[in-house]
């Protein structure tokens, strides 16, 4: 993997210090191996990006191994569509194919089962006939000790027989479970005889109907790491309280210190105006609040990709924020500033009018079309130029004309002169209105002496506006996106993030007009519509653009306000 592919590798942080100390001490014989272990029950979201970039860059920078491993232990919620989407998004984010085939926890079901039998034989696990609700009640609380299950003291022989009967399909779903035998009075709630296996008579997308018992995350996770010879289990802070159980299982199985992984936690990635709960994202998809997991309003990597976010911008953002020990929330505007900065360097410029208003130049020679020269990128000479047809009939944005201008409005209005981008100076002298009094056509004259964008007599104008020749315009549509959640911290006031859903977060402009060269844009690429923002051309719908991000740097404004206070 190229050293520029993943983020965070060149930043000194506590994880880097920890790994360098391990290498210096000879732990794991100097090996470094990491992994990213998502459950395939949904799409990856931007919160996963930090973990992916960190784990991949750590392995890369220390000439180690990085694997994608699917934590596929719940057949009720997992499927191949999620598997494929996760792999595609991970490879897109890292900028290249992952070197090895993805791994699956289900590959280790046989080994995990035998290890579970070993714990039973050691008196470290037992079969409990109680249902989940009863087991939960008996766990107690942080100031309240738990209650031993009435089945906790079954003999090793009876537990082994019952566990094998669970495996053979004798029992129904929920009729019994296998639990680790630790302590019901432990300060750590995760250590109070946690469940290791549940019965689920459901087909698994990889193993079919071979199994009717499935391991829990806590039982499978550390053992899968050990099987794969992972050295450093890097995960976000919500798994901090699980680390003790992670180590306990490895202890009971006698995994040597030199071969066993260990867990280290880092702060998870959170954003304002954003929800990263997979449960809530799934709700938005299933209730059709959004148009699927890859809806451009969703904080999923697929959604960002469809909207036009460059993977390199997300990687740069992850590198910028670094790795911390405490959770925090970043302004979504900061991420958008990285997207804007990246696209400013790479996106070619074009002209488009999203809410068209007709302008007729009354003194333009009838039938004459002039080809104006426009640069494709103002800072990249190698991007070259293009020709744009200019005629006597143009479209401008409705907001670029005001019949009764307010103070400090400098764009087109009766009697006022403005400059057309790559065109001439024009002056409005009349307005044509519909029966409701709305402007439908602006009559203007042009000054042929301003072909170079300047007036020979030195007079100045205060506004430059964009346009598209009406005769040559391509018709298309644009999707505009607002925040999916209107509140800065969704659910902060009501306790329910869905209460802060912005039901008007998407609008479609059906009558957009594009300059002809838009027809040559490759599907999936992002362009800057001058004065409007960055937009990505959809692959499936002809001349349909998704608004990626605007031109205004909202993050810079946030920083200015902070300095004032």
Secondary structure, DSSP 8 states (H G I E B T S, - for coil): --TTTSSSTTS--HHHHHHHHHHHHTGGGG--EEEE---SSS--BHHHHHHHHHHHHHHHHTT-EEEEEE----TTT--HHHHHHHHHHHHHHHTS--SS--EEGGGGHHHHHHHHHHHHHTTSEEEE-S-HHHHHHHT-BTTB-----TTTT--HHHHHHHHHHHHHT-S-TTS-EEEE-S-TT-SSGGGSS-EEEEE----BTTTBTS-SEEE-HHHHHHHHHHHHT-SEEEEEGGGGGGHHHHHHHHHHHT--TTT--EEEEE----BTT----HHHHHHHHHTTSSSSTT-TTSSBHHHHHHHT--HHHHHHHHHHH---SS---B-HHHHHHHHHHHHHHH-EEE-EESSEEEEEETTS-TT--EEEEEES-TT-GGG-EEEEEE-SEEEEEGGGB-TT--TT--SB-BT-EEEETTS-EEEEEEEEE-TTS-EEEEEEEEEGGGTTSS-TT----S-EE--EETTT-EEEEEEEE--SB-STTTTTTTS-GGGGB-TT-EEEEEEEEE-GGGGGS-TT-EEEETTTEEEEE-SSSTTEEEEEE-SS-HHHHHHHHHHH-
